[in-house]
Amino acid sequence: MENLMKQTHICMKTICCFVLISLLLLSVRVKSNSEEFSYDPCSEKGPKFWGELNIEWAKCGNGNIQSPIALSKWTADWNRGLGCLIRNHKPANAILRNDGHEIIVDWKGNNAGSIKINNVDFQLQNYHWHHPSEHTQDGKTYPLELHMVHFNNVTQKIAVVGVLFEYGPRDPFISMIERDIKYLNIEGGEEFLGKVDPRVARLDGRKYFRYIGSLTTPPCTEGVIWTVMEKVQTVAPYQVELLKQALVEEKNARPLQKINGRNVFYFDPFSWQSVAAE
């Protein structure tokens, strides 16, 4: 009996040590990820220094078609020839991640459907949020911006759909994962969500802006096809606070980048100006 108690005690100590080491490793991993770069403009790892922090991030400093940018339908080229954005999303298993910079819903295995741009399908990869918004519309910055990230395996191109949010009724997609975000805020890391329907995130309206830019986080990869919806959705203030509290920094938005003579298009299927631009 005494031997059994000793063995049990040793076993419990071993388990406790293992759990402690695992938590320490997790905290180190989360901390190191969050310290790779910063959104603080006063930090030596802030946005203006991203291109110097890692040789693979050089585009953050010397790229010519970087994102985000200021958008306005009054300065954009109106073009109905772009066609409506075709959305073919569907429910699939997803993982919720907190990497210290963003709250991310990851769909694995290209099973969550796609969007179609110029007859090319781009498979849904993830949703993540930036606060405040990274893109501006007619000079206005919004409290939140959702990025729907897509990828085409053949062309190796990235296509991102941006959705802006103003304060109002709560966002239904964030509502689905509120409890999970709170759990990550305490525990960190990631959590399996089961099947998540990306269509719950609203894409109302057909009008949008289209331009070629980059990822808005390191490595700032260029050649990204951006579609930013003109229709502004609503989010409850507490939902934005929930996203903020889960991250290391209160703000995770990159400053506006120079357009550098790029073509920025505005699509409105019902406008005579769009017809004239064809």
Secondary structure, 3 states (H helix, E strand, C coil): CHHHHHHHHHHHHHHHHHHHHHHHHHHHHHHHHHCCCCCCCCCCCCHHHHHHHCHHHCHHHHCCCCCCCEECCCCCEECHHHCCCEEEECCEEEEEEECCCCEEEEECCCCCEEEEECCEEEEEEEEEEECCCCCEECCECCCEEEEEEEEECCCCEEEEEEEEEEECCCCHHHHHCHHHHHHHHHHCEEEEEEEECHHHCCCCCCCEEEEEEECCCCCCCEEEEEEEECCCEEECHHHHHHHHHCCCCCCCCCCCCCCCCCCCEEECCCCHHHHHHC
